[in-house]
Amino acid sequence: DWREHSLEAQQHGCWASLQCLRGNVRGLYVLGIQSKVEHLDLQPTHINPLDSRRLTTVLSETRPSALSLRFYIPGFDTSKLGKYLAPAEETLNALYLEIELQKVKYRGLMSKLVSR
């Protein structure tokens, strides 16, 4: 599969870090970027069980300092947000979050998400 091919190719060398990386959860999962990312900008996505696993994998692999995240989910359960973001808990300092819930948008900017 494409992800395995990408991960194998990175064993021969990859960027130490990236300033910004933008894409959707599925695309970034397939790319399997193993570099530290300063700002990870995830494009609008619907989170289903498979994509939630992909999201946690992408966050684990990129270890972002800042994250822009847009959810478009009917019936979004905000109690799961912590679970989704847990892999970046040690590195995440800023979060831009946009949630569209039944055609109503809620936007919030939280700085210093992780207290140190």
C-alpha positions as CSV (number, residue, x, y, z in Angstrom):
1,D,0.0,0.0,0.0
2,W,1.0,3.6,-0.5
3,R,1.5,4.4,3.2
4,E,3.9,1.5,3.7
5,H,5.8,2.6,0.6
6,S,6.1,6.1,1.9
7,L,7.3,5.0,5.4
8,E,9.9,2.7,3.8
9,A,11.2,5.5,1.6
10,Q,11.6,7.8,4.7
11,Q,13.9,5.2,6.3
12,H,16.5,6.4,3.7
13,G,16.1,10.0,4.8
14,C,13.5,12.7,5.5
15,W,13.2,16.2,6.6
16,A,14.2,16.8,10.3
17,S,11.3,19.3,10.6
18,L,8.8,21.2,8.5
19,Q,7.5,24.7,9.2
20,C,4.0,24.0,7.9
21,L,2.1,21.0,6.6
22,R,-1.4,21.2,5.2
23,G,-3.7,18.5,4.0
24,N,-6.6,16.3,4.9
25,V,-6.4,13.5,7.5
26,R,-6.6,10.6,4.9
27,G,-3.9,12.2,2.6
28,L,-1.5,12.9,5.4
29,Y,-2.0,9.5,6.8
30,V,-1.1,7.9,3.5
31,L,2.0,10.1,3.2
32,G,3.1,9.0,6.7
33,I,5.3,12.1,7.3
34,Q,7.7,11.3,10.1
35,S,9.1,14.8,10.5
36,K,8.3,17.2,13.4
37,V,5.9,19.9,12.1
38,E,5.7,23.4,13.5
39,H,2.2,24.1,12.2
40,L,-0.1,21.3,11.1
41,D,-3.1,22.6,9.2
42,L,-5.8,19.9,8.7
43,Q,-8.4,20.6,6.1
44,P,-12.1,20.2,6.8
45,T,-12.9,16.6,7.6
46,H,-15.7,14.4,8.9
47,I,-14.5,12.2,11.7
48,N,-15.6,8.6,11.5
49,P,-13.9,5.8,13.6
50,L,-11.3,5.0,10.9
51,D,-10.4,8.7,10.4
52,S,-10.1,9.2,14.2
53,R,-7.5,6.5,14.2
54,R,-5.8,8.1,11.3
55,L,-5.9,11.5,13.0
56,T,-4.2,10.2,16.1
57,T,-1.5,8.5,14.0
58,V,-0.8,11.7,12.0
59,L,-0.6,13.7,15.3
60,S,1.8,11.1,16.8
61,E,4.0,11.1,13.7
62,T,4.2,14.9,13.1
63,R,4.2,16.1,16.8
64,P,2.9,19.6,15.9
65,S,3.5,22.7,18.0
66,A,0.4,24.4,16.5
67,L,-2.7,22.8,15.0
68,S,-5.5,24.1,12.9
69,L,-8.3,21.7,12.9
70,R,-11.8,21.9,11.2
71,F,-14.5,19.3,12.0
72,Y,-17.7,19.1,10.1
73,I,-19.6,16.5,12.1
74,P,-23.3,16.3,12.8
75,G,-23.8,15.4,16.4
76,F,-20.1,16.0,17.4
77,D,-19.3,14.8,20.8
78,T,-17.0,17.3,22.3
79,S,-15.9,14.9,25.0
80,K,-13.9,13.0,22.4
81,L,-11.7,16.0,21.4
82,G,-9.2,15.3,24.2
83,K,-8.9,11.7,22.9
84,Y,-8.3,12.9,19.3
85,L,-5.6,15.4,20.5
86,A,-3.9,13.2,23.1
87,P,-1.0,12.1,20.8
88,A,0.1,15.8,20.5
89,E,-0.3,16.6,24.2
90,E,3.5,16.9,24.8
91,T,4.2,19.2,21.9
92,L,1.0,21.2,21.2
93,N,1.1,24.9,22.3
94,A,-1.6,26.4,20.2
95,L,-4.9,25.1,18.7
96,Y,-7.2,26.8,16.2
97,L,-10.5,24.8,16.2
98,E,-13.5,25.2,14.0
99,I,-16.5,22.9,14.5
100,E,-19.5,23.0,12.2
101,L,-22.4,21.4,13.9
102,Q,-25.8,21.2,12.1
103,K,-24.9,24.2,9.9
104,V,-23.9,26.4,12.9
105,K,-20.2,27.2,13.1
106,Y,-18.4,27.5,16.4
107,R,-14.9,28.9,16.3
108,G,-12.4,29.2,19.1
109,L,-8.8,30.0,19.6
110,M,-7.0,28.4,22.5
111,S,-3.4,29.3,23.2
112,K,-1.2,27.3,25.4
113,L,-3.5,24.3,25.3
114,V,-1.0,22.3,27.3
115,S,-0.1,23.8,30.6
116,R,3.5,23.3,31.3
